[in-house]
Amino acid sequence: MTTPCDKLQEVFLKEIAPTMEQLVKEFSWPMFFSVVEDAIKAAEAMEGLDSGPEKKACVIDSILAVYDQYQIDIPYLPAMFERAALKAVLDIGIDAIVELLNKNGIFVHGA
């Protein structure tokens, strides 16, 4: 059975392909965090993802799936540490991006 997170990953991998091709050619943190922001917005809009921690976990899984599929090379970081470092950066980065989106009224919670 397909979960909402599986569905998000599938859609996200298709939609993000053009950006990823550029990111693979030349990695840049601003472009990478633009991709993370897109994943956050997609998770926020996805039916069946209710809690913040659930959405965050799904975004991390989606970004790691993109990282694995496109074999992104992060400069100045040994390959054996890339995935672990990426998870740590995502853990903090997602919270920061969501905070900014909330402050700017992009996400409106409650009624």
PyMOL commands that set and color helices and strands:
alter all, ss='L'
color gray80, all
select helices_A, chain A and resi 4-15+17-25+29-45+52-70+79-103
alter helices_A, ss='H'
color red, helices_A
deselect
rebuild
show_as cartoon
